[in-house]
Amino acid sequence: MKKKIIIIGSGFSSLSAACYLAKSGHQVNIYEKNSTPGGRARQLKKDGFVFDIGPSWYWMPDVFEKFFNDFGKSVSDFYQLERLDPGYQVYFGKNDSVSIGDNLEKIYDAFEEVEKGSAQKLKKFIEKAADNYKIAIDELVYRPGVSPLELITPETIKKLGYFFSNVKKEVTRDFKNPKLAQILQFPVLFLGAKPADTPAFYNFMNFADFGLGTWHPKDGMYSIVKGMVSLAESLGVKIHVDSPVDEIVLEKNTAVGIKLKGNTILCDIVLSGADYHHTETLMPQQYRAYSEAYWDKKVFAPSSLLFYVGLNKKVKKVSHHTLFFDVDFDTHASAIYDKAEWPDEPLFYANFPSISDPDMAPEGKEACFILIPIAPGLEDTDKLRDKYFDIVLNRLEALTGQELKDDILFKESFCVNDFISVYNSYKGNAYGMANTLFQTAFLRPKLKSKKVNNLFFSGQLTVPGPGVPPALISGKLVAGLIEKN
Ligand SMILES: Cc1cc2nc3c(=O)[nH]c(=O)nc-3n(C[C@H](O)[C@H](O)[C@H](O)COP(=O)(O)OP(=O)(O)OC[C@H]3O[C@@H](n4cnc5c(N)ncnc54)[C@H](O)[C@@H]3O)c2cc1C
């Protein structure tokens, strides 16, 4: 039966679900509180500079291709993709960096240069990671997390040991060189937890990194949003921006609509791609499946302090994606996950999209986006933001041997308070709930409400987890459950 479906929020998972549901003939309306669609993947345009406000790493291109293929389309029908070379560069000290090239041979060579004999070890490591990637994609991530039995297949049983070991242990067993160990632990940071708390099976992210590569959609990640919006609209989805949903309307324990700016809009199904915790606050307490104590105990992905900087010159000795791992990783991780305090010496990530995409900054200038991961819920003041901007800019200048301060045309920032006010994010988390062993698959908050009929969820706090590719998958999974409802 064709249904009237309301989707709260327009992040990737919502857009994905909307496409699948509209393709099946349902009438789909998306209500987004902000003035543009795309959720955390908004775009900032200023004085000829273009910045992605949220995600900037395009990994797992196969997942995007699969999504568009489900609609008889291809990524290339919507945006142009380029594999970056180097994929990224990692700084460990002044003029001391390692670049990750655009194919495995180049990466083996880079490892060998840092430590003799490591190329051979990396080959073996990547073979196993590739095997795990195949299992993850074929047998795990496209499962809705309804039952633990979903995880039990002949292939996954063979890999059981990987679920009870962790990424840090596996990496440091094979790679003693701290730089190489650091590079190999970086990809799982996308999953939101410390490598020591992330099951070793997730080393499939190393294959995603080295084997599948880092890509750039022309004009930035917002091109994906534009592509998905165009697909959704072609399928009949209506997207309403500037439309904050105030309440989920219930009849007994069944969702029958939403309240928006004082008006009630009725429907058969409500699906929320907004943060799970926030969505449940749109209903009285007794209809919420998860208590405040439940959320408080969960490991959340970090929040971030972000800067969007327009520079009046080109920046030297950096790449499109540049990581600054010149300070102790474990100390910063402990400030995020154990102590929940501002780090004394932060690791940071800087993105210069105009290096590979000249249209993202005026000629001769550079767009610079800086991200410092921090614990969710931290105090957020202008003074702290300024203090950390000075710290990271001084480091960027010192490590790359150039002056940039006098060339700052403008600087915008975004932090915990903005994540809360702009996205209704729980404690200002940037990318959802982490994928630890006890927060994986069926152990994550459910796609289908346990207490309210006809209410569903998608996105980075449910299955499969944080990141743009998982959000696309989440939308597909929830659409499948709605079909079966
Ligand atoms: C700074 C940053 C960097 C990141 N980097 C990467 C990266 O490089 N690569 C990667 O793959 N992933 C990255 N991520 C993660 C990725 O962006 C997210 O996991 C993904 O975009 C989340 O999609 P989602 O569908 O869960 O929804 P979200 O993007 O969270 O969208 C939810 C939407 O719901 C709206 N909403 C909330 N409340 C209401 C309401 N009451 N009424 C109406 N609308 C409402 C919000 O405004 C928002 O638009 C990053 C995230 C951030 C923040």
The ligand as a Tripos MOL2 file, in Angstrom:
@<TRIPOS>MOLECULE
LIG
   53    58     1     0     0
SMALL
NO_CHARGES

@<TRIPOS>ATOM
      1 C1         32.9130   18.2310   10.9390 C.3       1 LIG1
      2 C2         32.5240   16.8930   10.3930 C.ar      1 LIG1
      3 C3         33.4190   16.2060    9.6080 C.ar      1 LIG1
      4 C4         33.0580   14.9690    9.0810 C.ar      1 LIG1
      5 N1         33.9200   14.3630    8.2260 N.ar      1 LIG1
      6 C5         33.4970   13.2870    7.5260 C.ar      1 LIG1
      7 C6         34.2430   12.8410    6.4110 C.ar      1 LIG1
      8 O1         35.2680   13.4440    6.0740 O.2       1 LIG1
      9 N2         33.7860   11.7480    5.7190 N.ar      1 LIG1
     10 C7         32.6240   11.1080    6.0740 C.ar      1 LIG1
     11 O2         32.2420   10.1230    5.4200 O.2       1 LIG1
     12 N3         31.8790   11.5430    7.1210 N.ar      1 LIG1
     13 C8         32.2680   12.6340    7.8340 C.ar      1 LIG1
     14 N4         31.4920   13.1520    8.8190 N.ar      1 LIG1
     15 C9         30.3050   12.4160    9.2340 C.3       1 LIG1
     16 C10        29.1150   12.5950    8.2740 C.3       1 LIG1
     17 O3         29.0220   13.9250    7.8580 O.3       1 LIG1
     18 C11        27.8430   12.1960    8.9900 C.3       1 LIG1
     19 O4         27.9760   10.9130    9.5690 O.3       1 LIG1
     20 C12        26.6160   12.1840    8.0760 C.3       1 LIG1
     21 O5         26.5850   13.3150    7.2500 O.3       1 LIG1
     22 C13        25.3900   12.1160    8.9590 C.3       1 LIG1
     23 O6         24.2360   12.0190    8.1970 O.3       1 LIG1
     24 P1         22.8300   11.7790    8.8830 P.3       1 LIG1
     25 O7         21.9220   11.2600    7.8490 O.co2     1 LIG1
     26 O8         22.9840   10.9750   10.1290 O.co2     1 LIG1
     27 O9         22.2490   13.2050    9.2770 O.3       1 LIG1
     28 P2         22.7640   14.6380    9.6760 P.3       1 LIG1
     29 O10        23.7640   15.1080    8.7200 O.co2     1 LIG1
     30 O11        23.0600   14.6850   11.1090 O.co2     1 LIG1
     31 O12        21.4320   15.4500    9.3910 O.3       1 LIG1
     32 C14        20.3710   15.5300   10.3010 C.3       1 LIG1
     33 C15        19.5180   16.7130    9.8810 C.3       1 LIG1
     34 O13        18.3770   16.7820   10.7320 O.3       1 LIG1
     35 C16        18.0680   18.1630   10.9310 C.3       1 LIG1
     36 N5         17.2300   18.3110   12.1040 N.ar      1 LIG1
     37 C17        17.5690   18.1530   13.4010 C.ar      1 LIG1
     38 N6         16.5000   18.3760   14.1870 N.ar      1 LIG1
     39 C18        15.4670   18.6850   13.3720 C.ar      1 LIG1
     40 C19        14.1020   19.0220   13.6010 C.ar      1 LIG1
     41 N7         13.5660   19.0530   14.8290 N.pl3     1 LIG1
     42 N8         13.3240   19.3040   12.5290 N.ar      1 LIG1
     43 C20        13.8380   19.2690   11.2640 C.ar      1 LIG1
     44 N9         15.1070   18.9630   10.9970 N.ar      1 LIG1
     45 C21        15.9190   18.6590   12.0390 C.ar      1 LIG1
     46 C22        19.4440   18.7760   11.0930 C.3       1 LIG1
     47 O14        19.3850   20.1730   10.8840 O.3       1 LIG1
     48 C23        20.2440   18.0480   10.0290 C.3       1 LIG1
     49 O15        20.1610   18.7440    8.8110 O.3       1 LIG1
     50 C24        31.8040   14.3900    9.3780 C.ar      1 LIG1
     51 C25        30.9040   15.0880   10.1840 C.ar      1 LIG1
     52 C26        31.2510   16.3410   10.6680 C.ar      1 LIG1
     53 C27        30.2530   17.0950   11.4860 C.3       1 LIG1
@<TRIPOS>BOND
     1     1     2 1
     2     2     3 ar
     3     2    52 ar
     4     3     4 ar
     5     4     5 ar
     6     4    50 ar
     7     5     6 ar
     8     6     7 ar
     9     6    13 1
    10     7     8 2
    11     7     9 ar
    12     9    10 ar
    13    10    11 2
    14    10    12 ar
    15    12    13 ar
    16    13    14 ar
    17    14    15 1
    18    14    50 ar
    19    15    16 1
    20    16    17 1
    21    16    18 1
    22    18    19 1
    23    18    20 1
    24    20    21 1
    25    20    22 1
    26    22    23 1
    27    23    24 1
    28    24    25 2
    29    24    26 1
    30    24    27 1
    31    27    28 1
    32    28    29 2
    33    28    30 1
    34    28    31 1
    35    31    32 1
    36    32    33 1
    37    33    34 1
    38    33    48 1
    39    34    35 1
    40    35    36 1
    41    35    46 1
    42    36    37 ar
    43    36    45 ar
    44    37    38 ar
    45    38    39 ar
    46    39    40 ar
    47    39    45 ar
    48    40    41 1
    49    40    42 ar
    50    42    43 ar
    51    43    44 ar
    52    44    45 ar
    53    46    47 1
    54    46    48 1
    55    48    49 1
    56    50    51 ar
    57    51    52 ar
    58    52    53 1
@<TRIPOS>SUBSTRUCTURE
     1 LIG1         1 GROUP 0 **** ****
